Amino acid sequence: MGESIQPHATRRIAGFIDSLTYADLPAEIIGQAKRLLLDYLGAGLAGGTRPHVVKAREISLRLGGGNEQSTVLSTDLRVAMDRAAFLNGVAGSSTPQLDDVCKESLGHPGVGTHPAVLAVGEAQGSSGQEALVAIVAGYELSWRVGAAVGLDAFNTGWHPRGGCNVFAAAVAAAKMLGLRGEDTYCAVLGLAGNQAAGLISACFWHDAWYLLSGHASQNGVYAALLAQAGYTAGDTVLEDPYGGYCNVVCTDGADYDRLMEGLGERFELPFTGQKVHSSSAATHAAVDATLALTERYDLRPDDVDRIEVHTYQVAAETLGKKHPDRHVHAAMSIPYLVSAAITDRQVSLPQFTAEKLAAPGVAALQDRVEMILDPELDAMAPKHLPARVVIVTRDGRTLSEQVVAAKGDPDNPLTDDETAEKFRKLSAGILTDAAIDDVIAIVGRLEQVDDLRELTTALRDIQR
């Protein structure tokens, strides 16, 4: 085993997470953490009703729910904390695609972090302040590890939902358990890395996609519990040249400067994007541009001769598959999404039914979509995930719209009110009206909450 490329990176991060307290969090970070928690809860509640989540829940309960420690979203059930972390991680990914996003890795830090925080926090009776610290710690790991491996890991076939998120879930769970000590957090990170997964080949276009987040959350909880029990795992899991996570998943070499950049001086959480469309964040600029053109020129499907989507490499080469036959594929198909945007003037849950996927009008439009790799736009990625949509009409007009920062991007963020409205829409018909109001209010004053079970009790107040 050779010298570490970035000496002591794991240990330095472990020490930072160990020392992180509520007093270290600026007001804007606390506000953003609460906004992202509410954003996740809306996605998780809506996702928890989907058929593949119900199947996973049935299997889990058949194996034994265990202990009634932690709430399962969209139900009044409580199960063992690891099971709750798994099921709520699956649910958070399943809306579809309304979970938050890290552009530098195309990862989704919330669906790794929040399920672990809620599951362990409820079982422990943790405070809201402890939950906020754990959320910030989880995002810090998901972001830093994801940014260090960047799109190279994604292009290699390693998805950050299952890879980076296990580190996020592990440190979040460890903070909720009250673990202390730099060596302990080295063990937490090492044990997490030993369970990292996320191969894209078995996931894209299939239900296995949703399990990535569930496994990461569950495995992170296991890692924290094993560290609590005294398991060790060395102190080089991130940077070691032989078997370190960053080197294994990153064929072109990880950016270790980015891994450590500003550690202890700034938080990564504010760079997280939220979503207004039920699709991959990599598609949102194209959807926003299409909706803008459709509304500005009052376009109808029959007006369109052809559509060009100019974008960056990952979107052009990975997200251009036409005629999806299931919602997980549709959420990552730019031809389908722009066609649905023109037809329905929105991209939300109604656009992902079996009937809509088979609709002749949407299918016909997809055949007129061409994906084009644009070097100028590609140079903006991953800092930005841009697209330029060109619509040529049957009457000879050429209409063009470019979007660099889609709505919900950190450069074009959602407000507290917009996040609350998104939560209301997603939780409607699942929680009672009173519970919807309660959850928004509890998250809004989370730093004053003495026991996280106040929030999870409200989350079990479902409509009968």
C-alpha positions as CSV (number, residue, x, y, z in Angstrom):
1,M,0.0,0.0,0.0
2,G,1.5,3.3,-1.1
3,E,1.4,6.8,0.3
4,S,-1.9,8.5,0.6
5,I,-2.6,11.0,-2.2
6,Q,-4.1,13.4,0.3
7,P,-2.6,12.6,3.7
8,H,-5.0,12.3,6.6
9,A,-8.1,13.4,4.6
10,T,-10.4,10.9,6.3
11,R,-9.0,11.8,9.7
12,R,-9.3,15.5,9.2
13,I,-13.0,15.1,8.0
14,A,-13.7,12.8,11.0
15,G,-12.3,15.3,13.4
16,F,-14.4,18.1,11.8
17,I,-17.6,16.1,12.0
18,D,-16.8,15.0,15.6
19,S,-16.4,18.6,16.7
20,L,-19.4,20.0,14.9
21,T,-22.1,21.4,17.2
22,Y,-25.3,23.4,16.9
23,A,-23.4,26.5,18.0
24,D,-21.3,26.3,14.8
25,L,-24.3,26.6,12.5
26,P,-25.1,30.1,11.1
27,A,-28.8,31.1,10.9
28,E,-28.8,30.7,7.1
29,I,-27.5,27.2,7.4
30,I,-30.2,26.3,9.9
31,G,-32.9,27.8,7.7
32,Q,-31.6,25.9,4.6
33,A,-31.4,22.6,6.6
34,K,-35.0,23.0,7.7
35,R,-36.1,23.8,4.1
36,L,-34.3,20.7,2.7
37,L,-35.9,18.5,5.4
38,L,-39.4,19.7,4.5
39,D,-38.5,19.2,0.8
40,Y,-37.4,15.6,1.5
41,L,-40.5,14.8,3.6
42,G,-42.8,15.9,0.8
43,A,-41.0,13.7,-1.7
44,G,-40.8,10.8,0.8
45,L,-44.5,10.9,1.6
46,A,-45.6,10.9,-2.1
47,G,-43.0,8.3,-3.0
48,G,-44.1,6.1,-0.2
49,T,-47.4,5.5,-1.9
50,R,-45.9,4.1,-5.1
51,P,-46.3,0.4,-6.0
52,H,-42.6,-0.5,-5.8
53,V,-42.3,1.1,-2.4
54,V,-45.3,-0.8,-1.1
55,K,-43.7,-4.0,-2.4
56,A,-40.5,-3.2,-0.6
57,R,-42.4,-2.5,2.6
58,E,-44.4,-5.8,2.4
59,I,-41.1,-7.7,2.0
60,S,-39.5,-5.9,5.0
61,L,-42.5,-6.5,7.2
62,R,-42.7,-10.2,6.1
63,L,-39.1,-10.5,7.3
64,G,-40.0,-8.9,10.6
65,G,-40.6,-5.2,11.3
66,G,-38.9,-5.3,14.7
67,N,-39.0,-3.1,17.7
68,E,-41.4,-0.4,16.6
69,Q,-38.7,2.3,16.9
70,S,-39.0,4.5,13.8
71,T,-41.8,5.8,11.5
72,V,-42.3,4.5,8.0
73,L,-43.4,7.4,5.8
74,S,-46.9,7.3,4.3
75,T,-48.0,4.9,7.0
76,D,-48.8,4.8,10.7
77,L,-46.2,2.0,11.1
78,R,-43.1,2.0,13.2
79,V,-40.3,-0.6,12.6
80,A,-36.6,-1.1,13.5
81,M,-34.5,2.0,12.8
82,D,-32.5,0.3,10.0
83,R,-35.7,-0.9,8.2
84,A,-37.2,2.6,8.5
85,A,-34.0,4.2,7.1
86,F,-34.1,1.7,4.2
87,L,-37.8,2.2,3.4
88,N,-37.7,6.0,3.7
89,G,-34.6,6.2,1.6
90,V,-36.4,4.2,-1.1
91,A,-39.5,6.4,-0.8
92,G,-37.6,9.6,-1.0
93,S,-36.3,8.6,-4.4
94,S,-39.6,7.5,-5.7
95,T,-41.8,10.5,-6.2
96,P,-40.3,10.2,-8.9
97,Q,-37.2,12.4,-8.9
98,L,-38.3,15.2,-6.7
99,D,-35.5,14.8,-4.2
100,D,-32.7,17.4,-3.9
101,V,-29.5,17.4,-5.9
102,C,-25.8,17.9,-5.9
103,K,-24.7,19.1,-9.4
104,E,-21.0,18.3,-9.1
105,S,-21.7,14.6,-8.8
106,L,-25.4,14.3,-10.0
107,G,-26.0,13.0,-6.5
108,H,-28.9,13.4,-4.1
109,P,-27.7,14.1,-0.6
110,G,-31.1,14.4,1.1
111,V,-32.3,10.8,0.5
112,G,-29.2,9.5,2.2
113,T,-29.2,12.0,5.1
114,H,-32.7,12.5,6.2
115,P,-33.9,8.9,6.5
116,A,-31.0,8.2,8.8
117,V,-31.6,11.3,10.9
118,L,-35.3,10.6,11.3
119,A,-34.9,6.9,12.0
120,V,-32.2,7.2,14.6
121,G,-33.5,10.4,16.0
122,E,-36.9,9.0,16.7
123,A,-35.5,5.9,18.3
124,Q,-33.2,8.0,20.5
125,G,-35.7,10.8,21.3
126,S,-33.2,13.3,19.9
127,S,-33.7,17.0,19.9
128,G,-34.4,19.2,16.9
129,Q,-31.0,20.9,17.3
130,E,-29.3,17.5,17.2
131,A,-31.2,16.7,14.1
132,L,-30.0,19.9,12.4
133,V,-26.4,19.2,13.2
134,A,-26.8,15.7,11.8
135,I,-28.4,17.0,8.6
136,V,-25.6,19.4,8.0
137,A,-23.0,16.7,8.7
138,G,-24.7,14.3,6.3
139,Y,-24.8,16.9,3.5
140,E,-21.2,17.8,4.1
141,L,-20.1,14.2,3.4
142,S,-22.4,13.6,0.5
143,W,-21.3,16.9,-1.2
144,R,-17.6,16.7,-0.5
145,V,-17.1,13.1,-1.5
146,G,-19.4,13.5,-4.5
147,A,-17.6,16.7,-5.7
148,A,-14.2,15.0,-5.3
149,V,-15.1,12.1,-7.6
150,G,-17.3,14.3,-9.7
151,L,-18.9,13.2,-13.0
152,D,-16.0,10.9,-13.6
153,A,-17.4,8.4,-11.1
154,F,-20.9,8.8,-12.7
155,N,-19.5,8.2,-16.2
156,T,-17.6,5.2,-15.0
157,G,-20.9,3.7,-13.8
158,W,-20.9,4.4,-10.1
159,H,-24.0,6.4,-8.9
160,P,-23.6,8.7,-5.9
161,R,-27.0,7.7,-4.5
162,G,-25.5,4.5,-3.3
163,G,-21.9,5.6,-3.0
164,C,-21.6,9.0,-1.6
165,N,-24.8,8.8,0.4
166,V,-23.7,5.9,2.6
167,F,-21.1,8.3,4.1
168,A,-23.8,10.9,4.6
169,A,-26.1,8.5,6.3
170,A,-23.4,7.1,8.5
171,V,-22.2,10.4,9.9
172,A,-25.8,11.7,10.3
173,A,-26.7,8.5,12.2
174,A,-23.5,8.8,14.3
175,K,-24.3,12.3,15.3
176,M,-27.9,11.3,16.3
177,L,-26.4,8.5,18.4
178,G,-24.2,11.0,20.1
179,L,-20.9,9.3,19.1
180,R,-17.7,11.1,20.1
181,G,-14.1,10.9,19.2
182,E,-12.0,11.4,16.0
183,D,-11.1,7.7,16.0
184,T,-14.8,6.7,16.3
185,Y,-15.7,8.9,13.3
186,C,-12.8,7.4,11.3
187,A,-14.4,4.0,12.0
188,V,-17.9,5.4,11.0
189,L,-16.5,6.5,7.6
190,G,-14.5,3.3,7.1
191,L,-17.4,1.1,7.9
192,A,-19.6,3.1,5.6
193,G,-17.2,3.0,2.7
194,N,-17.0,-0.8,3.1
195,Q,-20.7,-0.9,2.3
196,A,-20.8,1.6,-0.5
197,A,-22.6,0.5,-3.7
198,G,-24.3,2.0,-6.7
199,L,-23.7,0.3,-10.0
200,I,-25.7,2.2,-12.7
201,S,-26.0,-0.7,-15.1
202,A,-28.6,-2.5,-12.9
203,C,-30.4,0.7,-12.0
204,F,-31.1,3.0,-14.9
205,W,-34.6,2.5,-16.3
206,H,-35.4,0.0,-13.6
207,D,-36.9,-0.2,-10.1
208,A,-33.5,-1.0,-8.7
209,W,-32.8,2.7,-9.1
210,Y,-34.8,3.5,-6.0
211,L,-33.0,0.9,-3.8
212,L,-29.7,2.8,-4.1
213,S,-30.9,5.4,-1.7
214,G,-32.5,2.9,0.6
215,H,-29.4,0.8,0.9
216,A,-27.2,3.8,1.5
217,S,-29.4,5.0,4.4
218,Q,-29.7,1.6,5.9
219,N,-26.0,0.8,5.6
220,G,-25.1,4.2,7.0
221,V,-27.2,3.3,10.1
222,Y,-25.4,0.0,10.4
223,A,-22.0,1.7,10.1
224,A,-22.8,4.1,12.9
225,L,-24.1,1.3,15.2
226,L,-21.1,-0.9,14.5
227,A,-18.8,2.0,15.3
228,Q,-20.8,2.5,18.5
229,A,-20.2,-1.2,19.3
230,G,-16.4,-0.7,18.9
231,Y,-15.8,-1.9,15.3
232,T,-12.7,-0.3,13.7
233,A,-12.0,0.4,10.0
234,G,-8.8,2.3,9.7
235,D,-8.5,6.0,8.9
236,T,-7.8,6.1,5.1
237,V,-11.1,5.0,3.5
238,L,-11.5,8.2,1.4
239,E,-8.0,8.8,0.2
240,D,-6.0,5.5,0.3
241,P,-4.5,4.7,-3.2
242,Y,-5.2,1.0,-2.6
243,G,-8.9,0.5,-2.1
244,G,-9.8,4.0,-1.0
245,Y,-13.3,5.0,-2.1
246,C,-12.3,8.0,-4.2
247,N,-9.6,6.1,-6.1
248,V,-11.8,3.0,-6.7
249,V,-14.7,4.9,-8.3
250,C,-12.7,7.6,-10.1
251,T,-10.6,6.4,-13.0
252,D,-9.2,9.8,-13.9
253,G,-8.1,10.7,-10.4
254,A,-10.2,12.3,-7.6
255,D,-10.1,16.0,-6.9
256,Y,-8.7,15.9,-3.4
257,D,-8.4,19.6,-3.2
258,R,-12.2,19.8,-3.7
259,L,-12.7,17.1,-1.0
260,M,-11.0,19.3,1.6
261,E,-11.7,22.7,0.2
262,G,-13.0,25.1,2.9
263,L,-13.4,22.4,5.5
264,G,-14.5,24.1,8.7
265,E,-14.7,27.4,7.0
266,R,-17.9,27.0,4.9
267,F,-20.7,24.5,4.6
268,E,-21.7,22.6,1.4
269,L,-25.4,22.5,2.2
270,P,-26.3,25.9,0.5
271,F,-25.1,24.6,-2.9
272,T,-27.9,21.9,-2.9
273,G,-30.6,22.3,-5.5
274,Q,-34.3,21.6,-5.1
275,K,-36.7,20.3,-7.8
276,V,-39.9,21.6,-9.2
277,H,-40.3,19.0,-11.9
278,S,-40.6,15.2,-11.4
279,S,-37.5,14.3,-13.3
280,S,-33.7,14.2,-13.1
281,A,-32.2,17.5,-12.3
282,A,-30.1,17.1,-15.4
283,T,-33.3,17.5,-17.4
284,H,-34.7,20.6,-15.7
285,A,-33.0,23.2,-17.9
286,A,-34.5,21.6,-21.0
287,V,-37.9,21.4,-19.3
288,D,-37.8,25.0,-18.2
289,A,-36.8,26.2,-21.6
290,T,-39.5,24.2,-23.3
291,L,-42.2,25.4,-20.9
292,A,-41.0,29.0,-21.5
293,L,-41.3,28.7,-25.2
294,T,-44.6,26.8,-25.0
295,E,-46.2,29.6,-22.8
296,R,-44.6,32.5,-24.6
297,Y,-45.8,31.4,-28.1
298,D,-48.9,29.5,-27.0
299,L,-47.5,26.4,-28.8
300,R,-49.6,23.2,-29.3
301,P,-48.2,19.8,-30.3
302,D,-49.5,20.2,-33.9
303,D,-47.5,23.5,-34.2
304,V,-44.2,21.7,-33.8
305,D,-42.1,20.4,-36.8
306,R,-39.0,19.4,-34.8
307,I,-37.2,20.1,-31.5
308,E,-33.5,20.4,-30.9
309,V,-32.1,20.0,-27.3
310,H,-28.6,21.4,-27.1
311,T,-26.9,20.4,-23.8
312,Y,-23.9,19.0,-22.1
313,Q,-22.3,15.5,-22.4
314,V,-24.0,13.5,-19.7
315,A,-27.5,14.8,-20.7
316,A,-26.9,14.4,-24.4
317,E,-25.5,10.9,-24.2
318,T,-27.4,9.4,-21.2
319,L,-30.8,11.1,-21.1
320,G,-31.8,11.0,-24.7
321,K,-33.6,7.6,-24.8
322,K,-37.1,7.9,-26.3
323,H,-40.4,6.2,-25.6
324,P,-40.0,5.2,-22.0
325,D,-42.2,2.4,-20.8
326,R,-42.0,3.1,-17.1
327,H,-41.8,6.2,-14.9
328,V,-38.2,5.7,-13.8
329,H,-37.2,5.8,-17.5
330,A,-39.5,8.7,-18.3
331,A,-38.0,10.8,-15.5
332,M,-34.6,10.5,-17.2
333,S,-35.8,10.9,-20.8
334,I,-35.4,14.4,-22.1
335,P,-37.3,13.6,-25.4
336,Y,-40.3,12.4,-23.3
337,L,-40.1,15.3,-20.9
338,V,-40.0,18.1,-23.4
339,S,-42.8,16.4,-25.4
340,A,-44.9,16.2,-22.2
341,A,-44.1,19.8,-21.4
342,I,-45.5,20.9,-24.7
343,T,-48.5,18.6,-24.5
344,D,-49.5,19.2,-20.9
345,R,-47.7,22.4,-20.0
346,Q,-46.2,20.9,-16.9
347,V,-44.0,18.0,-15.8
348,S,-45.3,16.7,-12.5
349,L,-46.8,13.5,-11.2
350,P,-49.7,13.3,-13.7
351,Q,-47.1,13.0,-16.5
352,F,-45.9,9.7,-15.1
353,T,-48.9,7.5,-15.3
354,A,-49.0,4.4,-17.6
355,E,-51.7,6.1,-19.7
356,K,-49.6,9.3,-20.2
357,L,-46.5,7.3,-21.2
358,A,-48.5,5.5,-23.9
359,A,-50.3,8.7,-25.1
360,P,-50.0,8.9,-28.9
361,G,-49.5,12.6,-29.0
362,V,-46.6,12.6,-26.6
363,A,-45.1,9.6,-28.5
364,A,-45.3,11.4,-31.8
365,L,-43.6,14.5,-30.5
366,Q,-40.7,12.4,-29.1
367,D,-39.8,11.2,-32.6
368,R,-39.2,14.9,-33.6
369,V,-36.7,15.5,-30.8
370,E,-32.9,15.5,-31.5
371,M,-30.3,15.6,-28.7
372,I,-27.2,17.7,-29.6
373,L,-24.0,17.9,-27.6
374,D,-23.0,21.5,-27.4
375,P,-19.3,22.2,-26.5
376,E,-20.1,25.6,-25.1
377,L,-22.8,24.2,-22.8
378,D,-20.7,21.2,-21.9
379,A,-18.0,23.5,-20.7
380,M,-20.4,24.8,-18.1
381,A,-21.0,21.4,-16.5
382,P,-21.0,20.4,-13.7
383,K,-21.2,23.9,-12.2
384,H,-24.3,24.4,-14.3
385,L,-26.5,21.9,-16.0
386,P,-27.7,23.9,-19.0
387,A,-29.8,23.4,-22.1
388,R,-30.9,25.4,-25.1
389,V,-34.1,24.2,-26.7
390,V,-34.8,25.1,-30.3
391,I,-38.3,24.5,-31.6
392,V,-38.9,24.8,-35.4
393,T,-42.6,25.3,-36.1
394,R,-44.6,24.0,-39.1
395,D,-45.2,27.6,-40.2
396,G,-41.4,28.2,-40.4
397,R,-40.5,29.9,-37.2
398,T,-37.4,29.0,-35.2
399,L,-37.9,29.6,-31.5
400,S,-35.0,29.3,-29.0
401,E,-34.6,29.5,-25.3
402,Q,-31.5,28.8,-23.2
403,V,-31.6,28.1,-19.5
404,V,-28.4,27.8,-17.4
405,A,-29.9,27.8,-13.9
406,A,-33.3,26.0,-13.7
407,K,-35.8,26.9,-11.1
408,G,-34.7,25.4,-7.8
409,D,-31.0,25.6,-8.7
410,P,-28.9,27.3,-6.0
411,D,-28.6,30.2,-8.4
412,N,-32.4,30.3,-8.8
413,P,-33.6,28.9,-5.5
414,L,-37.0,28.0,-4.1
415,T,-38.2,30.2,-1.2
416,D,-39.5,28.9,2.1
417,D,-43.1,29.5,0.9
418,E,-42.5,27.7,-2.4
419,T,-41.0,24.7,-0.5
420,A,-44.0,24.6,1.8
421,E,-46.3,24.7,-1.1
422,K,-44.5,21.9,-2.8
423,F,-44.8,19.9,0.5
424,R,-48.6,20.6,0.7
425,K,-49.1,19.3,-2.9
426,L,-47.1,16.2,-2.4
427,S,-48.6,15.3,1.0
428,A,-52.2,16.1,0.1
429,G,-54.3,12.9,0.4
430,I,-51.7,11.2,2.4
431,L,-51.5,13.2,5.7
432,T,-54.6,14.8,7.2
433,D,-54.9,18.5,6.6
434,A,-54.1,19.1,10.3
435,A,-51.0,17.0,10.1
436,I,-49.8,18.9,7.0
437,D,-50.0,22.1,8.9
438,D,-48.3,20.6,11.9
439,V,-45.4,19.2,10.0
440,I,-44.7,22.5,8.3
441,A,-44.9,24.3,11.7
442,I,-42.7,21.7,13.5
443,V,-40.0,21.8,10.9
444,G,-40.2,25.6,10.9
445,R,-39.3,25.7,14.6
446,L,-37.2,22.6,14.7
447,E,-34.4,24.1,16.7
448,Q,-36.9,24.5,19.5
449,V,-38.2,20.9,19.4
450,D,-37.1,18.8,22.4
451,D,-37.9,15.4,21.0
452,L,-38.0,14.5,17.3
453,R,-40.9,12.2,18.0
454,E,-43.1,15.3,17.9
455,L,-42.4,15.5,14.2
456,T,-42.6,11.7,13.5
457,T,-45.9,11.5,15.4
458,A,-47.4,14.1,13.1
459,L,-46.0,12.2,10.1
460,R,-48.1,9.1,11.2
461,D,-51.3,11.1,11.1
462,I,-52.4,9.7,7.8
463,Q,-55.8,9.9,6.1
464,R,-57.8,6.7,6.5
